[in-house]
Amino acid sequence: MKTISIREMKAHWAEVEAQVQGGEIFEVLNRGRPTVRIISAAPRPILKWDDHLLTATPVKGSSGQKAVQEDRGGRW
């Protein structure tokens, strides 16, 4: 774990962010005292749903295109 002052963190944020994304942990000091730790967020799992179109609920009633045409009222 690395320590860094608030001033250094603000001045070098891009470098700090890159290191955090690489797994480094930073402890931020305010007037010499630790105030926060910056750690990488856990990545969200990617949802794989190969048959999403097959399992989708079919639209009942009027189509979306018909609804848009009715809403326009002949304006376009």
PyMOL Python script that loads the backbone (N, CA, C, O; Angstrom):
from pymol import cmd

cmd.read_pdbstr("""\
ATOM      1  N   MET A   1       0.850  -1.169   0.000  1.00  0.00           N
ATOM      2  CA  MET A   1       0.000   0.000   0.000  1.00  0.00           C
ATOM      3  C   MET A   1       0.899   1.236   0.000  1.00  0.00           C
ATOM      4  O   MET A   1       1.869   1.330   0.752  1.00  0.00           O
ATOM      5  N   LYS A   2       0.543   2.169  -0.863  1.00  0.00           N
ATOM      6  CA  LYS A   2       1.302   3.409  -0.971  1.00  0.00           C
ATOM      7  C   LYS A   2       0.541   4.521  -0.252  1.00  0.00           C
ATOM      8  O   LYS A   2      -0.686   4.481  -0.159  1.00  0.00           O
ATOM      9  N   THR A   3       1.275   5.512   0.255  1.00  0.00           N
ATOM     10  CA  THR A   3       0.647   6.690   0.846  1.00  0.00           C
ATOM     11  C   THR A   3       0.903   7.884  -0.056  1.00  0.00           C
ATOM     12  O   THR A   3       1.934   7.976  -0.722  1.00  0.00           O
ATOM     13  N   ILE A   4      -0.060   8.798  -0.063  1.00  0.00           N
ATOM     14  CA  ILE A   4       0.025   9.976  -0.918  1.00  0.00           C
ATOM     15  C   ILE A   4      -0.759  11.100  -0.260  1.00  0.00           C
ATOM     16  O   ILE A   4      -1.796  10.857   0.357  1.00  0.00           O
ATOM     17  N   SER A   5      -0.269  12.328  -0.388  1.00  0.00           N
ATOM     18  CA  SER A   5      -1.003  13.465   0.169  1.00  0.00           C
ATOM     19  C   SER A   5      -2.109  13.874  -0.795  1.00  0.00           C
ATOM     20  O   SER A   5      -2.092  13.513  -1.971  1.00  0.00           O
ATOM     21  N   ILE A   6      -3.048  14.617  -0.287  1.00  0.00           N
ATOM     22  CA  ILE A   6      -4.152  15.086  -1.126  1.00  0.00           C
ATOM     23  C   ILE A   6      -3.623  15.927  -2.273  1.00  0.00           C
ATOM     24  O   ILE A   6      -4.085  15.792  -3.406  1.00  0.00           O
ATOM     25  N   ARG A   7      -2.665  16.787  -1.995  1.00  0.00           N
ATOM     26  CA  ARG A   7      -2.090  17.654  -3.022  1.00  0.00           C
ATOM     27  C   ARG A   7      -1.427  16.833  -4.129  1.00  0.00           C
ATOM     28  O   ARG A   7      -1.615  17.113  -5.312  1.00  0.00           O
ATOM     29  N   GLU A   8      -0.649  15.815  -3.738  1.00  0.00           N
ATOM     30  CA  GLU A   8      -0.005  14.950  -4.729  1.00  0.00           C
ATOM     31  C   GLU A   8      -1.048  14.174  -5.536  1.00  0.00           C
ATOM     32  O   GLU A   8      -0.905  13.994  -6.746  1.00  0.00           O
ATOM     33  N   MET A   9      -2.092  13.721  -4.852  1.00  0.00           N
ATOM     34  CA  MET A   9      -3.139  12.973  -5.535  1.00  0.00           C
ATOM     35  C   MET A   9      -3.818  13.835  -6.596  1.00  0.00           C
ATOM     36  O   MET A   9      -4.056  13.372  -7.711  1.00  0.00           O
ATOM     37  N   LYS A  10      -4.125  15.066  -6.261  1.00  0.00           N
ATOM     38  CA  LYS A  10      -4.763  15.967  -7.223  1.00  0.00           C
ATOM     39  C   LYS A  10      -3.836  16.257  -8.403  1.00  0.00           C
ATOM     40  O   LYS A  10      -4.283  16.317  -9.549  1.00  0.00           O
ATOM     41  N   ALA A  11      -2.559  16.436  -8.123  1.00  0.00           N
ATOM     42  CA  ALA A  11      -1.607  16.791  -9.175  1.00  0.00           C
ATOM     43  C   ALA A  11      -1.308  15.623 -10.105  1.00  0.00           C
ATOM     44  O   ALA A  11      -0.989  15.832 -11.276  1.00  0.00           O
ATOM     45  N   HIS A  12      -1.408  14.401  -9.601  1.00  0.00           N
ATOM     46  CA  HIS A  12      -1.015  13.226 -10.387  1.00  0.00           C
ATOM     47  C   HIS A  12      -2.146  12.213 -10.480  1.00  0.00           C
ATOM     48  O   HIS A  12      -1.899  11.007 -10.452  1.00  0.00           O
ATOM     49  N   TRP A  13      -3.385  12.686 -10.590  1.00  0.00           N
ATOM     50  CA  TRP A  13      -4.532  11.782 -10.543  1.00  0.00           C
ATOM     51  C   TRP A  13      -4.502  10.717 -11.634  1.00  0.00           C
ATOM     52  O   TRP A  13      -4.826   9.561 -11.359  1.00  0.00           O
ATOM     53  N   ALA A  14      -4.129  11.062 -12.847  1.00  0.00           N
ATOM     54  CA  ALA A  14      -4.124  10.079 -13.932  1.00  0.00           C
ATOM     55  C   ALA A  14      -3.177   8.923 -13.619  1.00  0.00           C
ATOM     56  O   ALA A  14      -3.502   7.763 -13.871  1.00  0.00           O
ATOM     57  N   GLU A  15      -2.019   9.239 -13.077  1.00  0.00           N
ATOM     58  CA  GLU A  15      -1.059   8.196 -12.723  1.00  0.00           C
ATOM     59  C   GLU A  15      -1.565   7.349 -11.554  1.00  0.00           C
ATOM     60  O   GLU A  15      -1.421   6.126 -11.559  1.00  0.00           O
ATOM     61  N   VAL A  16      -2.159   8.004 -10.555  1.00  0.00           N
ATOM     62  CA  VAL A  16      -2.726   7.282  -9.410  1.00  0.00           C
ATOM     63  C   VAL A  16      -3.834   6.348  -9.883  1.00  0.00           C
ATOM     64  O   VAL A  16      -3.884   5.186  -9.480  1.00  0.00           O
ATOM     65  N   GLU A  17      -4.712   6.850 -10.729  1.00  0.00           N
ATOM     66  CA  GLU A  17      -5.825   6.045 -11.228  1.00  0.00           C
ATOM     67  C   GLU A  17      -5.317   4.820 -11.996  1.00  0.00           C
ATOM     68  O   GLU A  17      -5.848   3.720 -11.839  1.00  0.00           O
ATOM     69  N   ALA A  18      -4.303   5.014 -12.813  1.00  0.00           N
ATOM     70  CA  ALA A  18      -3.750   3.895 -13.583  1.00  0.00           C
ATOM     71  C   ALA A  18      -3.169   2.838 -12.650  1.00  0.00           C
ATOM     72  O   ALA A  18      -3.340   1.643 -12.887  1.00  0.00           O
ATOM     73  N   GLN A  19      -2.488   3.266 -11.599  1.00  0.00           N
ATOM     74  CA  GLN A  19      -1.916   2.314 -10.649  1.00  0.00           C
ATOM     75  C   GLN A  19      -3.006   1.583  -9.867  1.00  0.00           C
ATOM     76  O   GLN A  19      -2.881   0.390  -9.588  1.00  0.00           O
ATOM     77  N   VAL A  20      -4.063   2.294  -9.519  1.00  0.00           N
ATOM     78  CA  VAL A  20      -5.181   1.669  -8.801  1.00  0.00           C
ATOM     79  C   VAL A  20      -5.851   0.626  -9.688  1.00  0.00           C
ATOM     80  O   VAL A  20      -6.204  -0.455  -9.217  1.00  0.00           O
ATOM     81  N   GLN A  21      -6.028   0.938 -10.950  1.00  0.00           N
ATOM     82  CA  GLN A  21      -6.608  -0.028 -11.876  1.00  0.00           C
ATOM     83  C   GLN A  21      -5.711  -1.250 -12.025  1.00  0.00           C
ATOM     84  O   GLN A  21      -6.191  -2.343 -12.325  1.00  0.00           O
ATOM     85  N   GLY A  22      -4.425  -1.069 -11.818  1.00  0.00           N
ATOM     86  CA  GLY A  22      -3.476  -2.167 -11.879  1.00  0.00           C
ATOM     87  C   GLY A  22      -3.405  -2.973 -10.588  1.00  0.00           C
ATOM     88  O   GLY A  22      -2.649  -3.942 -10.507  1.00  0.00           O
ATOM     89  N   GLY A  23      -4.179  -2.589  -9.580  1.00  0.00           N
ATOM     90  CA  GLY A  23      -4.240  -3.356  -8.337  1.00  0.00           C
ATOM     91  C   GLY A  23      -3.590  -2.695  -7.136  1.00  0.00           C
ATOM     92  O   GLY A  23      -3.654  -3.241  -6.035  1.00  0.00           O
ATOM     93  N   GLU A  24      -2.967  -1.540  -7.310  1.00  0.00           N
ATOM     94  CA  GLU A  24      -2.312  -0.843  -6.204  1.00  0.00           C
ATOM     95  C   GLU A  24      -3.371  -0.207  -5.297  1.00  0.00           C
ATOM     96  O   GLU A  24      -4.442   0.181  -5.763  1.00  0.00           O
ATOM     97  N   ILE A  25      -3.069  -0.105  -4.021  1.00  0.00           N
ATOM     98  CA  ILE A  25      -3.949   0.554  -3.040  1.00  0.00           C
ATOM     99  C   ILE A  25      -3.228   1.796  -2.538  1.00  0.00           C
ATOM    100  O   ILE A  25      -2.045   1.738  -2.205  1.00  0.00           O
ATOM    101  N   PHE A  26      -3.936   2.915  -2.482  1.00  0.00           N
ATOM    102  CA  PHE A  26      -3.372   4.167  -1.981  1.00  0.00           C
ATOM    103  C   PHE A  26      -4.086   4.585  -0.712  1.00  0.00           C
ATOM    104  O   PHE A  26      -5.309   4.486  -0.613  1.00  0.00           O
ATOM    105  N   GLU A  27      -3.312   5.055   0.264  1.00  0.00           N
ATOM    106  CA  GLU A  27      -3.868   5.661   1.465  1.00  0.00           C
ATOM    107  C   GLU A  27      -3.606   7.159   1.338  1.00  0.00           C
ATOM    108  O   GLU A  27      -2.459   7.586   1.208  1.00  0.00           O
ATOM    109  N   VAL A  28      -4.660   7.942   1.375  1.00  0.00           N
ATOM    110  CA  VAL A  28      -4.554   9.391   1.176  1.00  0.00           C
ATOM    111  C   VAL A  28      -4.410  10.063   2.537  1.00  0.00           C
ATOM    112  O   VAL A  28      -5.183   9.808   3.460  1.00  0.00           O
ATOM    113  N   LEU A  29      -3.405  10.925   2.638  1.00  0.00           N
ATOM    114  CA  LEU A  29      -3.122  11.624   3.888  1.00  0.00           C
ATOM    115  C   LEU A  29      -3.607  13.070   3.804  1.00  0.00           C
ATOM    116  O   LEU A  29      -3.399  13.754   2.801  1.00  0.00           O
ATOM    117  N   ASN A  30      -4.248  13.512   4.862  1.00  0.00           N
ATOM    118  CA  ASN A  30      -4.664  14.913   4.995  1.00  0.00           C
ATOM    119  C   ASN A  30      -3.947  15.454   6.223  1.00  0.00           C
ATOM    120  O   ASN A  30      -4.252  15.079   7.355  1.00  0.00           O
ATOM    121  N   ARG A  31      -2.995  16.334   5.982  1.00  0.00           N
ATOM    122  CA  ARG A  31      -2.166  16.898   7.047  1.00  0.00           C
ATOM    123  C   ARG A  31      -1.445  15.807   7.823  1.00  0.00           C
ATOM    124  O   ARG A  31      -1.313  15.867   9.046  1.00  0.00           O
ATOM    125  N   GLY A  32      -0.982  14.807   7.078  1.00  0.00           N
ATOM    126  CA  GLY A  32      -0.201  13.740   7.690  1.00  0.00           C
ATOM    127  C   GLY A  32      -1.004  12.607   8.288  1.00  0.00           C
ATOM    128  O   GLY A  32      -0.430  11.615   8.737  1.00  0.00           O
ATOM    129  N   ARG A  33      -2.311  12.732   8.305  1.00  0.00           N
ATOM    130  CA  ARG A  33      -3.149  11.676   8.872  1.00  0.00           C
ATOM    131  C   ARG A  33      -3.918  10.962   7.769  1.00  0.00           C
ATOM    132  O   ARG A  33      -4.433  11.606   6.854  1.00  0.00           O
ATOM    133  N   PRO A  34      -3.997   9.640   7.848  1.00  0.00           N
ATOM    134  CA  PRO A  34      -4.749   8.905   6.826  1.00  0.00           C
ATOM    135  C   PRO A  34      -6.240   9.225   6.905  1.00  0.00           C
ATOM    136  O   PRO A  34      -6.837   9.209   7.981  1.00  0.00           O
ATOM    137  N   THR A  35      -6.826   9.514   5.751  1.00  0.00           N
ATOM    138  CA  THR A  35      -8.254   9.839   5.718  1.00  0.00           C
ATOM    139  C   THR A  35      -9.062   8.828   4.911  1.00  0.00           C
ATOM    140  O   THR A  35     -10.154   8.434   5.320  1.00  0.00           O
ATOM    141  N   VAL A  36      -8.531   8.411   3.774  1.00  0.00           N
ATOM    142  CA  VAL A  36      -9.248   7.451   2.928  1.00  0.00           C
ATOM    143  C   VAL A  36      -8.259   6.510   2.257  1.00  0.00           C
ATOM    144  O   VAL A  36      -7.061   6.781   2.175  1.00  0.00           O
ATOM    145  N   ARG A  37      -8.801   5.400   1.784  1.00  0.00           N
ATOM    146  CA  ARG A  37      -8.031   4.474   0.950  1.00  0.00           C
ATOM    147  C   ARG A  37      -8.707   4.392  -0.399  1.00  0.00           C
ATOM    148  O   ARG A  37      -9.933   4.337  -0.494  1.00  0.00           O
ATOM    149  N   ILE A  38      -7.902   4.386  -1.433  1.00  0.00           N
ATOM    150  CA  ILE A  38      -8.418   4.258  -2.793  1.00  0.00           C
ATOM    151  C   ILE A  38      -8.041   2.861  -3.286  1.00  0.00           C
ATOM    152  O   ILE A  38      -6.868   2.499  -3.376  1.00  0.00           O
ATOM    153  N   ILE A  39      -9.080   2.097  -3.599  1.00  0.00           N
ATOM    154  CA  ILE A  39      -8.863   0.750  -4.115  1.00  0.00           C
ATOM    155  C   ILE A  39      -9.672   0.585  -5.396  1.00  0.00           C
ATOM    156  O   ILE A  39     -10.621   1.329  -5.646  1.00  0.00           O
ATOM    157  N   SER A  40      -9.291  -0.381  -6.185  1.00  0.00           N
ATOM    158  CA  SER A  40      -9.999  -0.643  -7.428  1.00  0.00           C
ATOM    159  C   SER A  40     -11.376  -1.226  -7.126  1.00  0.00           C
ATOM    160  O   SER A  40     -11.531  -2.051  -6.226  1.00  0.00           O
ATOM    161  N   ALA A  41     -12.356  -0.791  -7.881  1.00  0.00           N
ATOM    162  CA  ALA A  41     -13.700  -1.346  -7.742  1.00  0.00           C
ATOM    163  C   ALA A  41     -13.714  -2.741  -8.352  1.00  0.00           C
ATOM    164  O   ALA A  41     -13.025  -3.008  -9.337  1.00  0.00           O
ATOM    165  N   ALA A  42     -14.494  -3.615  -7.764  1.00  0.00           N
ATOM    166  CA  ALA A  42     -14.614  -4.963  -8.329  1.00  0.00           C
ATOM    167  C   ALA A  42     -15.347  -4.866  -9.660  1.00  0.00           C
ATOM    168  O   ALA A  42     -16.410  -4.250  -9.732  1.00  0.00           O
ATOM    169  N   PRO A  43     -14.807  -5.454 -10.700  1.00  0.00           N
ATOM    170  CA  PRO A  43     -15.488  -5.367 -12.002  1.00  0.00           C
ATOM    171  C   PRO A  43     -16.826  -6.099 -11.960  1.00  0.00           C
ATOM    172  O   PRO A  43     -16.964  -7.132 -11.305  1.00  0.00           O
ATOM    173  N   ARG A  44     -17.795  -5.552 -12.661  1.00  0.00           N
ATOM    174  CA  ARG A  44     -19.102  -6.190 -12.740  1.00  0.00           C
ATOM    175  C   ARG A  44     -19.031  -7.387 -13.681  1.00  0.00           C
ATOM    176  O   ARG A  44     -18.377  -7.327 -14.723  1.00  0.00           O
ATOM    177  N   PRO A  45     -19.696  -8.460 -13.316  1.00  0.00           N
ATOM    178  CA  PRO A  45     -19.705  -9.596 -14.238  1.00  0.00           C
ATOM    179  C   PRO A  45     -20.517  -9.267 -15.490  1.00  0.00           C
ATOM    180  O   PRO A  45     -21.541  -8.588 -15.418  1.00  0.00           O
ATOM    181  N   ILE A  46     -20.055  -9.747 -16.614  1.00  0.00           N
ATOM    182  CA  ILE A  46     -20.748  -9.504 -17.871  1.00  0.00           C
ATOM    183  C   ILE A  46     -21.817 -10.565 -18.041  1.00  0.00           C
ATOM    184  O   ILE A  46     -21.537 -11.761 -17.951  1.00  0.00           O
ATOM    185  N   LEU A  47     -23.032 -10.132 -18.286  1.00  0.00           N
ATOM    186  CA  LEU A  47     -24.148 -11.042 -18.450  1.00  0.00           C
ATOM    187  C   LEU A  47     -24.135 -11.612 -19.857  1.00  0.00           C
ATOM    188  O   LEU A  47     -24.160 -10.868 -20.837  1.00  0.00           O
ATOM    189  N   LYS A  48     -24.096 -12.914 -19.953  1.00  0.00           N
ATOM    190  CA  LYS A  48     -24.163 -13.600 -21.245  1.00  0.00           C
ATOM    191  C   LYS A  48     -25.567 -14.158 -21.391  1.00  0.00           C
ATOM    192  O   LYS A  48     -26.003 -14.972 -20.577  1.00  0.00           O
ATOM    193  N   TRP A  49     -26.276 -13.726 -22.424  1.00  0.00           N
ATOM    194  CA  TRP A  49     -27.652 -14.148 -22.623  1.00  0.00           C
ATOM    195  C   TRP A  49     -27.843 -14.343 -24.123  1.00  0.00           C
ATOM    196  O   TRP A  49     -28.393 -13.484 -24.813  1.00  0.00           O
ATOM    197  N   ASP A  50     -27.384 -15.474 -24.606  1.00  0.00           N
ATOM    198  CA  ASP A  50     -27.349 -15.724 -26.035  1.00  0.00           C
ATOM    199  C   ASP A  50     -28.723 -15.815 -26.678  1.00  0.00           C
ATOM    200  O   ASP A  50     -28.878 -15.447 -27.842  1.00  0.00           O
ATOM    201  N   ASP A  51     -29.727 -16.296 -25.947  1.00  0.00           N
ATOM    202  CA  ASP A  51     -31.043 -16.491 -26.542  1.00  0.00           C
ATOM    203  C   ASP A  51     -32.048 -15.423 -26.096  1.00  0.00           C
ATOM    204  O   ASP A  51     -33.239 -15.711 -25.971  1.00  0.00           O
ATOM    205  N   HIS A  52     -31.578 -14.195 -25.854  1.00  0.00           N
ATOM    206  CA  HIS A  52     -32.463 -13.160 -25.328  1.00  0.00           C
ATOM    207  C   HIS A  52     -33.634 -12.849 -26.270  1.00  0.00           C
ATOM    208  O   HIS A  52     -34.717 -12.502 -25.800  1.00  0.00           O
ATOM    209  N   LEU A  53     -33.441 -12.964 -27.556  1.00  0.00           N
ATOM    210  CA  LEU A  53     -34.545 -12.699 -28.480  1.00  0.00           C
ATOM    211  C   LEU A  53     -35.560 -13.840 -28.476  1.00  0.00           C
ATOM    212  O   LEU A  53     -36.753 -13.620 -28.682  1.00  0.00           O
ATOM    213  N   LEU A  54     -35.083 -15.043 -28.244  1.00  0.00           N
ATOM    214  CA  LEU A  54     -35.987 -16.191 -28.209  1.00  0.00           C
ATOM    215  C   LEU A  54     -36.839 -16.213 -26.950  1.00  0.00           C
ATOM    216  O   LEU A  54     -37.970 -16.698 -26.970  1.00  0.00           O
ATOM    217  N   THR A  55     -36.298 -15.688 -25.853  1.00  0.00           N
ATOM    218  CA  THR A  55     -37.023 -15.727 -24.582  1.00  0.00           C
ATOM    219  C   THR A  55     -37.765 -14.426 -24.283  1.00  0.00           C
ATOM    220  O   THR A  55     -38.417 -14.319 -23.245  1.00  0.00           O
ATOM    221  N   ALA A  56     -37.678 -13.450 -25.162  1.00  0.00           N
ATOM    222  CA  ALA A  56     -38.367 -12.179 -24.947  1.00  0.00           C
ATOM    223  C   ALA A  56     -39.877 -12.369 -25.043  1.00  0.00           C
ATOM    224  O   ALA A  56     -40.359 -13.222 -25.789  1.00  0.00           O
ATOM    225  N   THR A  57     -40.608 -11.579 -24.293  1.00  0.00           N
ATOM    226  CA  THR A  57     -42.062 -11.642 -24.323  1.00  0.00           C
ATOM    227  C   THR A  57     -42.553 -10.970 -25.592  1.00  0.00           C
ATOM    228  O   THR A  57     -42.199  -9.818 -25.846  1.00  0.00           O
ATOM    229  N   PRO A  58     -43.354 -11.648 -26.391  1.00  0.00           N
ATOM    230  CA  PRO A  58     -43.847 -11.034 -27.617  1.00  0.00           C
ATOM    231  C   PRO A  58     -44.808  -9.879 -27.307  1.00  0.00           C
ATOM    232  O   PRO A  58     -45.543  -9.912 -26.320  1.00  0.00           O
ATOM    233  N   VAL A  59     -44.786  -8.875 -28.158  1.00  0.00           N
ATOM    234  CA  VAL A  59     -45.652  -7.716 -27.994  1.00  0.00           C
ATOM    235  C   VAL A  59     -47.060  -8.091 -28.453  1.00  0.00           C
ATOM    236  O   VAL A  59     -47.256  -8.634 -29.540  1.00  0.00           O
ATOM    237  N   LYS A  60     -48.019  -7.790 -27.605  1.00  0.00           N
ATOM    238  CA  LYS A  60     -49.415  -8.068 -27.958  1.00  0.00           C
ATOM    239  C   LYS A  60     -50.110  -6.749 -28.283  1.00  0.00           C
ATOM    240  O   LYS A  60     -49.813  -5.723 -27.671  1.00  0.00           O
ATOM    241  N   GLY A  61     -50.993  -6.770 -29.202  1.00  0.00           N
ATOM    242  CA  GLY A  61     -51.704  -5.556 -29.583  1.00  0.00           C
ATOM    243  C   GLY A  61     -51.010  -4.862 -30.736  1.00  0.00           C
ATOM    244  O   GLY A  61     -50.453  -5.513 -31.620  1.00  0.00           O
ATOM    245  N   SER A  62     -51.044  -3.543 -30.727  1.00  0.00           N
ATOM    246  CA  SER A  62     -50.478  -2.790 -31.843  1.00  0.00           C
ATOM    247  C   SER A  62     -48.958  -2.795 -31.787  1.00  0.00           C
ATOM    248  O   SER A  62     -48.363  -2.944 -30.720  1.00  0.00           O
ATOM    249  N   SER A  63     -48.344  -2.632 -32.942  1.00  0.00           N
ATOM    250  CA  SER A  63     -46.893  -2.602 -33.025  1.00  0.00           C
ATOM    251  C   SER A  63     -46.377  -1.235 -32.594  1.00  0.00           C
ATOM    252  O   SER A  63     -47.138  -0.274 -32.489  1.00  0.00           O
ATOM    253  N   GLY A  64     -45.100  -1.166 -32.350  1.00  0.00           N
ATOM    254  CA  GLY A  64     -44.483   0.101 -31.969  1.00  0.00           C
ATOM    255  C   GLY A  64     -44.562   1.114 -33.092  1.00  0.00           C
ATOM    256  O   GLY A  64     -44.760   2.305 -32.852  1.00  0.00           O
ATOM    257  N   GLN A  65     -44.406   0.643 -34.315  1.00  0.00           N
ATOM    258  CA  GLN A  65     -44.473   1.535 -35.467  1.00  0.00           C
ATOM    259  C   GLN A  65     -45.870   2.147 -35.579  1.00  0.00           C
ATOM    260  O   GLN A  65     -46.006   3.335 -35.874  1.00  0.00           O
ATOM    261  N   LYS A  66     -46.895   1.350 -35.346  1.00  0.00           N
ATOM    262  CA  LYS A  66     -48.269   1.852 -35.427  1.00  0.00           C
ATOM    263  C   LYS A  66     -48.525   2.881 -34.332  1.00  0.00           C
ATOM    264  O   LYS A  66     -49.197   3.884 -34.571  1.00  0.00           O
ATOM    265  N   ALA A  67     -47.998   2.642 -33.133  1.00  0.00           N
ATOM    266  CA  ALA A  67     -48.174   3.581 -32.029  1.00  0.00           C
ATOM    267  C   ALA A  67     -47.519   4.924 -32.335  1.00  0.00           C
ATOM    268  O   ALA A  67     -48.071   5.978 -32.020  1.00  0.00           O
ATOM    269  N   VAL A  68     -46.337   4.880 -32.953  1.00  0.00           N
ATOM    270  CA  VAL A  68     -45.639   6.127 -33.305  1.00  0.00           C
ATOM    271  C   VAL A  68     -46.433   6.887 -34.360  1.00  0.00           C
ATOM    272  O   VAL A  68     -46.578   8.106 -34.269  1.00  0.00           O
ATOM    273  N   GLN A  69     -46.944   6.180 -35.354  1.00  0.00           N
ATOM    274  CA  GLN A  69     -47.730   6.837 -36.405  1.00  0.00           C
ATOM    275  C   GLN A  69     -48.990   7.470 -35.831  1.00  0.00           C
ATOM    276  O   GLN A  69     -49.368   8.571 -36.231  1.00  0.00           O
ATOM    277  N   GLU A  70     -49.643   6.783 -34.895  1.00  0.00           N
ATOM    278  CA  GLU A  70     -50.842   7.350 -34.266  1.00  0.00           C
ATOM    279  C   GLU A  70     -50.494   8.576 -33.437  1.00  0.00           C
ATOM    280  O   GLU A  70     -51.258   9.541 -33.413  1.00  0.00           O
ATOM    281  N   ASP A  71     -49.362   8.553 -32.765  1.00  0.00           N
ATOM    282  CA  ASP A  71     -48.939   9.672 -31.936  1.00  0.00           C
ATOM    283  C   ASP A  71     -48.617  10.897 -32.792  1.00  0.00           C
ATOM    284  O   ASP A  71     -48.892  12.026 -32.388  1.00  0.00           O
ATOM    285  N   ARG A  72     -48.046  10.680 -33.952  1.00  0.00           N
ATOM    286  CA  ARG A  72     -47.694  11.780 -34.835  1.00  0.00           C
ATOM    287  C   ARG A  72     -48.947  12.462 -35.396  1.00  0.00           C
ATOM    288  O   ARG A  72     -48.926  13.657 -35.688  1.00  0.00           O
ATOM    289  N   GLY A  73     -50.013  11.718 -35.543  1.00  0.00           N
ATOM    290  CA  GLY A  73     -51.264  12.306 -36.021  1.00  0.00           C
ATOM    291  C   GLY A  73     -51.160  12.896 -37.409  1.00  0.00           C
ATOM    292  O   GLY A  73     -51.803  13.906 -37.694  1.00  0.00           O
ATOM    293  N   GLY A  74     -50.366  12.292 -38.284  1.00  0.00           N
ATOM    294  CA  GLY A  74     -50.250  12.779 -39.654  1.00  0.00           C
ATOM    295  C   GLY A  74     -49.341  13.971 -39.804  1.00  0.00           C
ATOM    296  O   GLY A  74     -49.293  14.571 -40.878  1.00  0.00           O
ATOM    297  N   ARG A  75     -48.601  14.343 -38.740  1.00  0.00           N
ATOM    298  CA  ARG A  75     -47.707  15.502 -38.830  1.00  0.00           C
ATOM    299  C   ARG A  75     -46.513  15.247 -39.739  1.00  0.00           C
ATOM    300  O   ARG A  75     -45.979  16.193 -40.318  1.00  0.00           O
ATOM    301  N   TRP A  76     -46.076  13.995 -39.882  1.00  0.00           N
ATOM    302  CA  TRP A  76     -44.893  13.722 -40.705  1.00  0.00           C
ATOM    303  C   TRP A  76     -45.256  12.806 -41.807  1.00  0.00           C
ATOM    304  O   TRP A  76     -44.403  12.448 -42.619  1.00  0.00           O
TER     305      TRP A  76
END
""", "prot")
cmd.dss("prot")
cmd.show_as("cartoon", "prot")
cmd.util.cbc("prot")
cmd.orient("prot")
